[in-house]
Amino acid sequence: MTTPDHPDPLAGTAIELLTPYLPAIGIAGVGHGDPAVRSLYETVAARLRALGEAEALAEFVRQPRNNSLVRRLLATAVRDDPAYAAELAAAVAAVPPVGSQTAASAGPPADAPDRSRSTGTRRLFRRTLLVTLAVSAVAVLVVCLVARNILADLDDSGGLTTQSSCAEFRQAPREDRSRALRAIALARGVPELDTPLALTVVTQACASAPDRRLGDVVAGFGN
């Protein structure tokens, strides 16, 4: 498995949030009062087991500070699987800042300096910023993957594009028409045309307007 040279900030944030609760939270039969922390651990652990990296997980539980391998594995999972990245981002966002539960139950000392509150605020801001950046990166990755798939379909569609005429579309082989229609429908935001029946409907629509642009015909179904 190829791992990135610069680990994803989302992976790093997940590791930092879990570290204070290890090894206890990773030991079978030992729970934690905060279900969000448990959920984050299970989200990380399940992916490592699925990758066949149970030993890396065990070493992370035993030595939480020795986390470079787990950090890289999670970064790769986030990069390659947008759905998992979104799941991990949600789990990270649900975990309260370290020490917040204790502070809430005990209350601040009467003579506690203001800088303690400022430090906690800065940490919370930094974690929120990292999660926001990670979620944004996932969104960009999803858009790139969709665009890549659209371009691949157009490359395989015999040269048909949004600028192709209806006459050219009707003369093309059925397989090329199907690929082109799928790509153009996704690009124009008309996903309901990504069906076998839609090919027949669009072909019939083109029959009455041979000079019309294919992209305009597809866009018309989205109105």
C-alpha positions as CSV (number, residue, x, y, z in Angstrom):
1,M,0.0,0.0,0.0
2,T,1.4,3.4,-1.0
3,T,1.1,6.0,1.8
4,P,1.2,9.8,1.5
5,D,4.4,11.7,2.4
6,H,2.3,14.3,4.1
7,P,-0.4,12.7,6.3
8,D,-3.9,14.2,6.0
9,P,-4.8,16.6,8.8
10,L,-8.0,14.7,9.5
11,A,-6.0,11.6,10.2
12,G,-3.7,13.5,12.6
13,T,-6.6,15.0,14.4
14,A,-8.2,11.6,14.9
15,I,-5.0,10.3,16.4
16,E,-4.5,13.3,18.7
17,L,-8.0,12.9,20.1
18,L,-7.7,9.2,20.8
19,T,-4.2,9.3,22.3
20,P,-5.2,10.5,25.8
21,Y,-7.7,7.6,26.1
22,L,-5.2,4.8,25.1
23,P,-4.4,2.1,25.9
24,A,-7.6,1.8,28.1
25,I,-10.2,2.4,25.4
26,G,-8.5,-0.2,23.1
27,I,-8.5,-3.0,25.7
28,A,-11.4,-5.5,25.3
29,G,-14.0,-5.1,28.0
30,V,-12.9,-1.6,29.0
31,G,-15.3,1.1,27.9
32,H,-15.3,4.9,28.1
33,G,-17.9,7.2,29.5
34,D,-18.1,9.3,26.3
35,P,-19.8,7.3,23.5
36,A,-18.3,9.8,21.0
37,V,-14.8,8.7,21.9
38,R,-15.7,5.1,21.7
39,S,-17.3,5.7,18.3
40,L,-14.1,7.5,17.0
41,Y,-12.0,4.6,18.2
42,E,-14.2,2.0,16.5
43,T,-14.2,4.0,13.2
44,V,-10.4,4.0,13.2
45,A,-10.0,0.4,14.4
46,A,-12.5,-1.0,12.0
47,R,-10.7,0.5,9.0
48,L,-7.3,-0.7,10.2
49,R,-8.7,-4.3,10.7
50,A,-10.3,-4.1,7.2
51,L,-6.9,-3.2,5.8
52,G,-5.3,-6.2,7.5
53,E,-3.3,-3.9,9.8
54,A,-4.5,-5.4,13.1
55,E,-0.9,-5.5,14.4
56,A,-0.5,-1.8,13.6
57,L,-3.7,-1.1,15.6
58,A,-2.4,-3.2,18.5
59,E,0.9,-1.4,18.6
60,F,-1.0,2.0,18.5
61,V,-3.1,0.9,21.5
62,R,0.0,-0.2,23.4
63,Q,2.2,2.8,22.5
64,P,-0.1,5.7,21.5
65,R,2.8,8.0,20.9
66,N,4.2,5.6,18.4
67,N,1.5,6.4,15.8
68,S,3.3,7.3,12.6
69,L,2.2,4.1,10.8
70,V,-1.4,4.4,11.8
71,R,-1.4,8.0,10.9
72,R,-0.2,7.2,7.4
73,L,-2.6,4.3,7.0
74,L,-5.6,6.6,7.9
75,A,-4.3,9.3,5.7
76,T,-4.3,6.9,2.7
77,A,-7.8,5.7,3.6
78,V,-9.1,9.3,3.7
79,R,-7.5,10.0,0.4
80,D,-8.7,6.9,-1.4
81,D,-12.2,6.6,0.1
82,P,-14.3,9.8,0.3
83,A,-17.1,8.0,2.1
84,Y,-14.8,6.9,4.9
85,A,-13.3,10.3,5.0
86,A,-16.7,11.8,5.7
87,E,-17.4,9.1,8.3
88,L,-14.1,9.9,10.1
89,A,-14.7,13.6,9.9
90,A,-18.1,13.2,11.6
91,A,-16.6,11.0,14.3
92,V,-13.8,13.5,15.0
93,A,-16.3,16.5,15.1
94,A,-18.4,14.6,17.7
95,V,-15.6,14.2,20.2
96,P,-15.4,17.0,22.9
97,P,-12.0,18.6,23.5
98,V,-9.8,16.7,25.8
99,G,-10.4,17.6,29.5
100,S,-13.7,19.4,28.8
101,Q,-15.8,16.8,30.7
102,T,-13.6,17.1,33.8
103,A,-13.7,20.8,33.6
104,A,-17.5,20.9,33.2
105,S,-18.1,18.6,36.2
106,A,-15.6,20.1,38.6
107,G,-15.9,23.7,37.5
108,P,-12.9,26.1,37.3
109,P,-11.0,27.0,40.5
110,A,-11.9,30.4,41.9
111,D,-8.4,31.7,41.2
112,A,-8.0,30.0,37.8
113,P,-6.1,32.3,35.4
114,D,-7.8,33.5,32.2
115,R,-5.1,32.0,30.1
116,S,-6.4,28.5,30.8
117,R,-9.7,29.4,29.2
118,S,-7.8,31.0,26.3
119,T,-5.7,27.9,25.8
120,G,-8.8,25.7,25.7
121,T,-10.4,28.1,23.2
122,R,-7.4,28.0,20.9
123,R,-7.2,24.2,21.0
124,L,-10.9,24.0,20.2
125,F,-10.5,26.5,17.3
126,R,-7.5,24.6,15.9
127,R,-9.4,21.3,16.0
128,T,-12.5,22.8,14.4
129,L,-10.3,24.4,11.7
130,L,-8.6,21.1,11.0
131,V,-11.9,19.3,10.7
132,T,-13.3,22.0,8.4
133,L,-10.3,21.8,6.2
134,A,-10.5,18.0,6.0
135,V,-14.2,18.0,5.1
136,S,-13.4,20.6,2.4
137,A,-10.6,18.5,1.0
138,V,-13.0,15.5,0.9
139,A,-15.6,17.6,-1.0
140,V,-12.9,18.6,-3.5
141,L,-11.8,15.0,-3.9
142,V,-15.4,13.9,-4.6
143,V,-15.8,16.6,-7.3
144,C,-12.5,15.6,-8.9
145,L,-13.5,11.9,-9.0
146,V,-16.9,12.7,-10.5
147,A,-15.2,15.0,-13.1
148,R,-12.6,12.2,-13.9
149,N,-15.4,9.7,-14.5
150,I,-17.3,12.2,-16.8
151,L,-14.2,12.8,-18.8
152,A,-13.5,9.1,-19.1
153,D,-17.0,8.5,-20.4
154,L,-16.6,11.2,-23.0
155,D,-13.3,9.8,-24.1
156,D,-15.0,6.4,-24.7
157,S,-18.1,7.9,-26.4
158,G,-16.8,8.0,-30.0
159,G,-16.2,11.8,-29.9
160,L,-19.7,12.8,-28.9
161,T,-19.8,15.9,-26.7
162,T,-22.3,18.6,-25.6
163,Q,-21.6,20.4,-28.9
164,S,-22.4,17.4,-31.1
165,S,-25.6,17.7,-33.1
166,C,-28.6,15.5,-32.7
167,A,-27.9,14.1,-36.2
168,E,-24.4,13.0,-35.1
169,F,-25.8,11.5,-31.9
170,R,-28.4,9.4,-33.7
171,Q,-25.8,8.1,-36.2
172,A,-23.4,7.0,-33.5
173,P,-23.3,3.4,-32.3
174,R,-25.6,2.7,-29.4
175,E,-22.8,2.1,-27.0
176,D,-21.2,5.4,-27.8
177,R,-24.5,7.2,-27.4
178,S,-25.1,5.6,-24.0
179,R,-21.7,6.6,-22.7
180,A,-22.0,10.2,-24.0
181,L,-25.5,10.6,-22.6
182,R,-24.4,9.4,-19.1
183,A,-21.5,11.8,-19.0
184,I,-23.4,14.8,-20.3
185,A,-26.4,14.1,-18.0
186,L,-24.1,14.1,-15.0
187,A,-22.2,17.2,-16.2
188,R,-25.5,19.1,-16.8
189,G,-27.0,18.0,-13.5
190,V,-29.7,15.7,-14.9
191,P,-28.9,12.4,-13.3
192,E,-32.3,11.0,-14.1
193,L,-31.2,10.5,-17.7
194,D,-28.5,8.1,-16.6
195,T,-30.8,5.1,-17.3
196,P,-31.2,2.7,-20.3
197,L,-34.7,4.1,-21.0
198,A,-33.4,7.7,-21.2
199,L,-31.3,6.7,-24.2
200,T,-34.4,5.9,-26.2
201,V,-36.2,9.1,-25.0
202,V,-33.3,11.4,-25.9
203,T,-32.8,9.6,-29.3
204,Q,-36.5,10.2,-30.1
205,A,-36.2,13.8,-29.0
206,C,-33.3,14.3,-31.3
207,A,-35.2,12.8,-34.3
208,S,-37.4,16.0,-34.6
209,A,-34.5,18.4,-34.3
210,P,-31.4,17.0,-36.0
211,D,-29.4,20.3,-35.9
212,R,-30.0,20.9,-32.2
213,R,-27.0,20.5,-29.8
214,L,-27.0,17.4,-27.7
215,G,-26.1,19.3,-24.5
216,D,-29.2,21.6,-25.0
217,V,-31.4,18.6,-25.5
218,V,-30.1,17.0,-22.2
219,A,-30.4,20.2,-20.3
220,G,-34.0,20.6,-21.4
221,F,-35.0,17.5,-19.5
222,G,-33.8,19.1,-16.3
223,N,-36.1,22.1,-16.5
